[in-house]
Amino acid sequence: MPTKKPAPRTPRTSGPKRPRQPAAGELPTREQLLEALANSDDIKGKRDLAKVFGIRGDMRRPFKAMLAELEGEGVITRTRKALRRTAALPAVTVLDIPTDADPENLHAYPAQWNPEEGDPPRVAVLSGRDARVVPGPGDRILARIDAGEAEVPVYTAKAMKILDKPRRGQIGIVRLDNEGARLIPVDRKQKEMRIPLGDLLGAREGDLVEVEVKLSGRLMIPRAKVTAVIGNPMSEGAISLIAIHNLEIPFRFPPSVIRESEEAKEATLKGREDWRDLPLVTIDPYDAKDHDDAVYAEADKDEKNPGGHIVYVAIADVAAYIRPGTALDREAYLRGNSVYFPDRVVPMLPERISNDLCSLKEGEARASLAVRMVFDKGGHKLSHTFHRVLMRSAAKLSYQQAQAAIDGRPDDKTGPILEPILRPLYAAYAAMAKARDQRGPLDLDLPERKIILDDKGMVKDIRVPERLDAHRLIEEMMIAANVAAAQTLEQKKSPLLYRVHDVPSSEKLMALRDFLGSLDISVKKSDAVRASDFNGILAQARKAGNVEQVSEMVLRSQAQAEYSAENYGHFGLNLERYAHFTSPIRRYADLIVHRALVKAMSFGDDGLSDNEGLKLPGIAQHISATERRAMLAERETADRLLAQFLAGQIGARFEGRISGVTRSGLFIRLKETGADGFIPASTLGQDYYRFEQEQQAMIGDRTGEKFTLGDNITVRLLEAAPVAGALRFELLSEGVRGNPSSAKRSGKRPSTSYGPKGRRKR
């Protein structure tokens, strides 16, 4: 019996697979966008994608932003007006270099990679001698990709730009309310967000948490999801943790780094000069835990240099312990520098290195890199030589201890060394100070406050430490050693990292001249200024009694010092060449200079490698960024501690000074504590106030009442927000009466002006 043939199947129509669709009114996910691009030949550009996913109205802007983000990350690419998904790396893409990558042989991975495509490709990062951008471990780079000519691509990359990495997340304080929970960000510029109760991760009221931000709904409303509970920010010693987490400062050493530090051995005399009988001494803050510099001076017995001095500066030989490419080196580079808080130090190097092997402890033999400098009686350096030595500190002194001995109050330790050690040191410094005054560095001696904490980590006292000759002695000898390092490396034609400080910009000089003109202080009109010109301005201000005002504006006119592989001098110190050599325990820049000296002077096989020398531009950029991060963290922590200290004094009156003037209002610095706060412009007196940039002042339209940068005022504390480090004040003083607002009188288009008690007028 014949079998019945099955009915023919209806052939399947070929065509694009319909992509998965998001819920109504929501944007597609990144995965849905990429799936649509990969599976449909009909999608040529943004409009086609928008039609596929029904993008309209308020959804258009975040949709375009998502596409731009994907394109910037190299996940999608554009050919003329067509978009396509990249299965392979595009010609230009964003790469992340691992923090533990070998600096001598860098590799990277795509910043964004879909796991469904397999493992991300490993990309070799090339840096030639003429490379303008030289990245290092931990960097994110925009790179030009070469896949080679093989069937299976072998990727190499040349960095085009070092990029800022996106933040891992935000941190803030959890507040519970009737509707659930919300996040109060510690960053004042960020807005509050709701936290769904299911995303609290066990966090309780008042806990400091780290969150990731998710956008939901067609209006892309941000919601927070707790990813880590840091703890109670007001607990003992925890305030600095806010800055550490917020600015992503590495503060735990990986096991590999600790292991390497524990395995390090003490240096011996092999390959070193024996300086153990030279009575070098360390002079540091009384609470210092590491000592990386020691000094000694003596009269020069050379008849050709009557009244001259020989100064010895010995610096901990960190290069002997931190070899390039090791875990210790990679971690030191990643941190860039130590960070100092009132309650803790986040060190660049583990304690075994920083507080032990490389700390020039009294009575213990320590490896060091030293410089011997000969000065004439006028303090001018005649010559110098570098040495790799084994030394032994004869005494550990504090600044106050050394100064008291010189001032006639020696103690049991300083008494025996007063004549043989301390007096020759001060005699050499007195000569060096003459040369410094002739050189004319910028003399902007602003007071620095020190916050003293109690045993619970809270503010007990705020002091302005006395500025002593002992401080200046060490500073001047360290500056001389730093200059000597730069000079030697230049003479040896070695690559090096300079510490540079550029001249003020024309725009900042113009603003300074306008301000000084309003105070009737004469100033040089040329842009070819020297540090000594600013000293003349400050001298005029001291006579006129407004040095605080002028000092603030002179400080604002200055460029920021940084590290550079190219030299353009140090304006503030009035030096043609300058390098950081004297603090390798806490600054990676100094470690690089030490390695360069070791190689240039043929001191050993642990000097700067050729490949490392090529990477100096990238290293300079990275450690300049970590230095700025450290300064910001220290400032933020001080603000939070002071805000907490003053939180119990709401309604109290304080004497302060106007430290900044903007259209938004007045920044105030309290005289006693140095705490910074703000007075909104809308709360100023009974007038309409305009911001006059040339005078750095707020001036009333009708009364001419003026509040100027540097004015002494009385304020009342209205609000303190310790977690944000913010203070808000009410102005109690009257301003100086003068001419009404110049903007009003001149008929210029007014900037925003503010009416009495909060009424804004435009």
Steps between C-alpha positions, in 0.01 A plus 500: 500500500658823390584745771342841493743780431503772759367837395776736398600749768447864437849642449620738773544853377845637547536840660620678806423352837285738700703622796381456855293798603518694827195553716265772378629849567853384590826531313660189352794356689850510358469128426175550307659776291802288414281198421296710257813626324646150472185325370347748257654621174218755462618715790733761356500778754343673800164556333459131415587403856258759637218356284576143607476591870225764477715786627307825521450810715703516822674175415699645208770679699599209731482266197750715307720519810501121524606467136772760547627313806512169312681663212748671730579169667569335166210256535328632188655680208377736231572469128383823344141500629472128574542343843625148554596281788868415525585136544864600471666807642445820301790707373468735797371376834519538878732262687563436868854416610494273809648649816734202530625522140875491453608863435775363275255299286155659522185325388134599509145376442196670345322719753168348385470144374204267459575165673285324237777572250748304711796628696601859428810528283831584663653808339872583516550872571796643308695813599765627264769757570295772333170408667314803631273296727671241721255314727571280799335227708144585605440754224200513267604608151350592166716300260555439130480127431701291254374144449791386286462303177450151640163325466466506878562862608800574721413834654746776577409851611651847510354731761338819370374635833486402867136513612334550836349178625129509586429476870426154635205644681389772738508502876255658738300472819186287527194678640183302569161668461131414458547423131799270547857626479701769330868570442657829612815524283819616668587689183315831531461524121296179479128473566310277740368169366244248612619154602247216452468309828610182326827665400621606848732198547434516875597866537345682794414862580812716491726243334754612245452289188631463148235476230464448129255720317228362275268698275138390487186600313465705184622808684815315608455571872818403691465233769775381733590141579730437797807300398702532823432612857800699625363566850415789730690808377491660845670208670854524629751589230255449213460850354810467284350180355241714323766673292691175452194326356360803319825570316588132456835520678661153535548440872543123536818338374451182294652183654767486229622849600510414870680176422769678298551759772537234770757315290719811457840485669701778661759657273869435564819695431549319169520755218473794744721756668515477878356820652402346832740721695365822346265647767193559282179584691131485411280801581128434455156567654482360851245236396676383181512122457736488202820695447621517142752786522800578721737799497845603619714809438854609573725795426695459176871472584603581142701826502349587162153515658534715815185508711347227283305193606460137400146364530416129488146381426430125522171361368360150558602273212152378410617395151703221663176339620242596236616350171321581172228254402454349846169491686639765738584726207162456329315581823721804569434629148126443538490703823745762375552647846407466864183673622500668841184535709467627859417146618703279265751476219433308181862420413648448155711212632428228759610556858788252475658731239383847605533472879782249521749421223483848339453703816826662611466387859729632769799274557417252221690448174288598202553508125478846351567708192688810610625829361799701624467872417760775537375857561688827520453745785217666309307172478560442127566139403846447350486125437328176593550124474263205544583186698335166577573438865428316821432756776393505864290781647669654804174643639127523434381854574176691467489849352410644839783309671766623257374859514484503880864391516611780267288748701687408820275223637678172420376174651683177586513395131579833334747623763790271396447563126432876517853619418628218276182447293219753545695827491685411176165404346347835590813686383476331159129580484563868583728521195255311278220733613697798364517338158132413518406860572712614205327244277162637604258202513133574549458599865139395553514377859138403569426339838417128500275367773548161663194311623554316829270203564398334825507124564160465328621657177312827555643854493652603831694806390610699195845653508718708272846350560772758558722552197858439616845543349532124543223456241668742262840334548371160390298652214800692364731200516241278331451758223876512445515118478208495255671756276824299514313186386349681200838652407685167516240315293501775238881489485484122455233546229270272695120508476345630818179624656508873568291677759371794299296810579396712202477878489152642565278521194425834333134469602585451869750784494239730348248407770764562768586842354134600494460399863820672615396812309185518713730506807732764351794256496736553207596195298725425202298502176717252309417127493873428548473481879730343757428369847675807642238722333232333710713550811500873424121493475475321836735754658272784385200311640667459839554876521139565396367248755322274251756222455240226560287624210795530268656169606175322411495650151872442442450135595207471258707648219758220522509195276494158665834325546523158336738235371629501145757320286568840337649790688342844511641606835352566842351850510416505872851398610656709221710203385591402146500126576356307789422135577358318801770280653459527878181303584502162320310331785191709427535616135543281193661793314795492741539124450526557123767769556692260729495232232620750242792598726590137566527438127666831412765459774551124436403424861347158426270293280177630659486831314254642248446267204492627142135397469410676824673813373273499194192490724586811704240726331221258598645449848512879548136536397389217730684612815391861449142369506557290814655805670190708421282214627694490828470876551126483436457209742693679774299821449165318493581311820602819680171662388298208637684492831456874549132488401447227757696701758275804443170310466428552869541878471207588273405864564846596629682810371845476343762733360600418147635625172356499148715240321310497170240700309278356225163581347351239733623660818789540743739230619605551860799370696474518879804653667524274803448159340565561130163336420352595163134580440263687271258792507250487209480828309122500544542546878721808489372839636209720399608575143552344157857376472703445186821304462784723379776268380767770459464598865419148627206652682122502540373860470152629580308681225351773720731530799834410346554267797796282408621160620851432366739208499705509821253713702479418872142424598280354774270209418247275670502125438162387362565147381772232520504184287791284624476227237510755219752717685277804442425804715246774429526840663297816545681830451484730803747770392424797278706552189708801407281779358611638166378564149200299377558203273725592208302267274186700568672837454675403177188361338668162443282194472473394864600164630261332737425726792335417829226675685451538872443177691485263210313687225691453180501769232635454145 
